[in-house]
Amino acid sequence: MTIPEKILFVDDEPDLLSSFKRQFRKKAHIYTATGGQEALDLMAVESEFAVIVSDMRMPNMSGAEFLEKAKGISPNSIRILLTGQTDLNSAMTAINKGQIFSFLTKPCPHEVLQETLINAVRQYRLVHSEKELLEKTVKGSIELLSELLAMVKPSIFSNFNRIKKYILHMATELGEIDTWDFEVAGMLYSLGYFTLPDELLEKALDQQCKLTSKEKNIVQDIPLVSSKLIKHIPRLESIAEMVRLSGDLGNLPNKNNSYHENRIQLGADLLKLALHFDKLLESGHNKASAIQLMKQDLNIYSDLIEKLATIDIDDELEGKNIRTVDVDDLLPGMILMEYLRTDGGSTLLAKGTELTESLLIRIKLYTKNQKITRPLKITTPLLNGQPDPTASD
């Protein structure tokens, strides 16, 4: 057996952990922890473990409790529970709560444990390959959907384009490498807005408009409606839950949740903070004022807010990297700094839209029959805090 992936053993008996190391150190990358909290701390700083093996009976935190928390941090890791004969009922409960791959009774023969680890790693590789395929296909499809929506409802697209940007920035600043699900949540959270009548939609997106009590209730249900729509897409159940937990624009993050121990809760809180930040900006606050208000209202998430405070937003880019170009000179990656409208006043794309190849094709096709206001103010993405050196005036 040769396993390049990492395996974590958790047990309060140091001698047993040493035995595991001796048995498998030449066959896999072995890590150990003497308790649940130590293991969680290790998971917070290490890359994903392929397999996690935990004893059931440990002080302070049982194996069942630990594996349930481990699932929230690393849902793709395959979890195995070691238990004594007297703990079988507890083991069955743990299987239901923690989606445990297998449980083994102690003492466990070397051959049985080795075979179980081989099967667990195979399962991990299968899940990992499916996840990679899902990320590429689903994210690509959703990006295409977003581009289509940009032409149909530019006001909505502009909003969730900004939300995705804020979420991605916070997640990256937190050190998250795998951010695809957070990004997808940022792109799909507003699906529910498409169920609103046009008149209510315009009022809901205009921060200056006052809604009636009935209208407020309808708009507050948007995350729930969006979540129900997302659930119809296979394998996006966790993203649907992120959107549902994010609540409406007025809701604040749940102070009783520890976001770093649960990926779904982290995604929901990132989305919720991004929505709150965007609401403040759209109501007239500048970035500094918005951040200050969030620190006052959401001090429990001061670390996330500090990450958000480092983001560049449109107003700060004024004069740094803004230039004017003709429609024919638009390129992929450019960001519109004003609404793209026809000479008749119809909105084609919203301010803040990042141009892609497919959007440019649609723009060029449109200009064959319709006139578009020229020229346009655009910006190009910052590279390490500096404008793209390939951009020219």
Secondary structure, 3 states (H helix, E strand, C coil): CCCCCEEEEECCCHHHHHHHHHHHCCCCEEEEECCHHHHHHHHHHCCCCCEEEEECCCCCCCHHHHHHHHHHHCCCCEEEEEECHHHHHHHHHHHHHHCCCEEEECCCCHHHHHHHHHHHHHHHHHHHHHHHHHHHHHHHHHHHHHHHHHHHCHHHHHHHHHHHHHHHHHHHHCCCCCCHHHHHHHHHHHHHHHHCCHHHHHHHHCCCCCCCHHHHHHHHCHHHHHHHHHCCCCCCHHHHHHHHHHCCCCCCCCCCCCHHHCHHHHHHHHHHHHHHHHHHHHCCCCHHHHHHHHHHHCHHHHHHHHHHCCCCCHHHHCCCCEEEECHHHCCCCCEECCCEEECCCCEEECCCCECCHHHHHHHHHHHCCCCECCCEEEECCEECCEECCCCCC
